[in-house]
């Protein structure tokens, strides 16, 4: 027996539906119309039959008795069969409605972010078989919308409006997520937290903003941000935050870091020992814990063991109440070890010890921003097996009560976010099976070769260090390049730049430049080969799949390739400069600029349709800044011999020999532009 769903299917939802149900109904209504080409009819009378009934559970339904669970039941009523989507709470109903949308209407969790609308159909047959939702492996599952500059700059309005946030939270709900940090340090009048709560999500907080309270120095300008000296001022902010959020579903973050997301003792030197620091953190966490407990029934808490707090906790200096989830963090590159701070990379394991009791979870990055080698605009640079291996290891260690994923700007990270969806749902993932399934969903007209292209992407990224997670993301080509140009033009080349030791080791500046040049030059052939394979495959795909492969793989390859080529040319420019071959250094600096500009062009090509201006706020990797740095460099180099008339190099290298000694000075008053001169000199020099 099957139930037929078509353009005439009718629905009934609860009377006076709660906000999460209204939002989910809007999604189902839109999905139905996309699939069948007609707006579904909503039945409002309680006694009138409907094909799909969305309602709260009764004891006789035998729906799973746990939070957020749902079931499907096929019920005979008025001579027809109805599909009842049933749950005991609002979020359970939301998940049930979205399961119906995904499983039966064919709506992908990332349909919006991958431009993958559901297939148009005349009817859908649903087998009349009851269904109980399985229990997700992780209790609290969510995203931290962090470093979200693309979402911020995408539209004209700031802070981002509902138009931006609703697709983010819809995708999270479709992935089975139930928790979110909705943005980073956005203005308090923004709608981000309101929309998340309206859609049924639990809200949690940035570890630098405990309890979601306002930053001390914003509230008390000119006062000293010291809890030791001004505890009442901090507590007023915490009290206000608790009052403001106490009626929402909140996973309360207990923490104490300094202003600007740095250790508090940087500005409070009295805390000069680990014991003093740990005692202060423990005291503040306990105070916050008690304040929430006095206002909220059955509160949910977590504490971020991030950076220096992790080290203090492991050393026994930080103490946390037993019912607080302790959240361990990866290093930003997917490895569950302490993160690199500048050149210090201790790689202390960041997981609970076997004997540790209580609740534990993880904060995990599929995208990161650290001014070094992280991936921000491009895909995670290491193999997917690193992600699954590290997350599954964390689960085995007991960190399975909470998973918060740094999701960045969503669109560039669909593949890895989809993998995390499977991990937090099932507790494990076969990365090969997942990749095959992902490729079949994203590229229905494609071939198994696309999966191999995704595998090869991680094989092509630059291994800049000895560890499996030492793989270069898009920021590797830009922040270090700008550091090098600044160091060079400030006349500091006689000394190494300490900011690059993490990649080059202790060596002099010329070798630092050469180290980056060599790494990038060695990677170019692999990126070129992968780009050519993608471009050969594109004509074989249907147009939507072709565009999707460009956006979700080719763009990322071009960001790496243009970065490698730009950095290699920068290295050549510095070598020519050291040999006092200034015209050649000028040419290579120009070529570096042109290569980096290819990255900007790639971003612009990905801004089609609804994605217009999506990358205009690239302020973190900041490819445009790198291009401007290369332009500054070549202008500076042109001063070395072509100034003040900017005609000398033309005369020396490009003017016909017969003209050099007979031309009249007053007939040559229009020097070549930097681009034109560089192109003609490049032809002359054969580079």
Buried (B, 14 or more C-beta within 10 A) or exposed (E): EEBEBBBEBBBBBBEEBBBBBBBBBEBBBBBBEBBBEEEBBEBEEEEEBBBBBBBBBEEEBEBBEEEBBBBBBBBEEEEEBBBBBBBBBBBBBBBBBBBBBBEBBBBBBBBBBBBBBBEEBEEBEBEBEEBBBEEBBBBBBBBBBBBBBBBBBBBEEEBBBBEBBBBBBBBBBBBBBBBBBBBBEBEEEBBBBBBBBBBBBBBBBBBBBBBBBBBBBEBBEEEEBBBEEBEEBBBBBBBBBBEBBBEBBBBBBBBBBBBEBEBBBEBBEEBEEBEBBBBBBBBBBBBBBEBBBEEBEEBBBBBBBBBBBBBBBBEEBBEBBEEBBBBBBBBBBBBBBBBBEEBEBEEEBBBBEEEEEBBBBBBBBBBBBBBBBBBBBBBBBBBBBBBBBBBBEBBEBBBBBBBBBBBBBBBBBBBBBBBBBBBBBEBEBEBEEBBBBBBEBBBBEBEEBBBBBBBBBBEBBBBBBEBBBBBBBBBBBBBBBBBBBBBBBEEEBEEBBEBBBBBBEEEEBBEBBBBBBBBBBEBBEBBBEBBEBBEEBBEEBEEBBBBBBBBBBBBBBBBBBBBBBBBBBBBBBBBBBEEEBBBBBBBBBBBBBBBBBBBBEBBEEBBEEEBEEBBBBBBBBBBBBBBBBBBBBBEBBBEBBBEEEBBBBBBEEEBEEEEEEEEEEEEBEEBBEBEEBBBBBBEEBEE
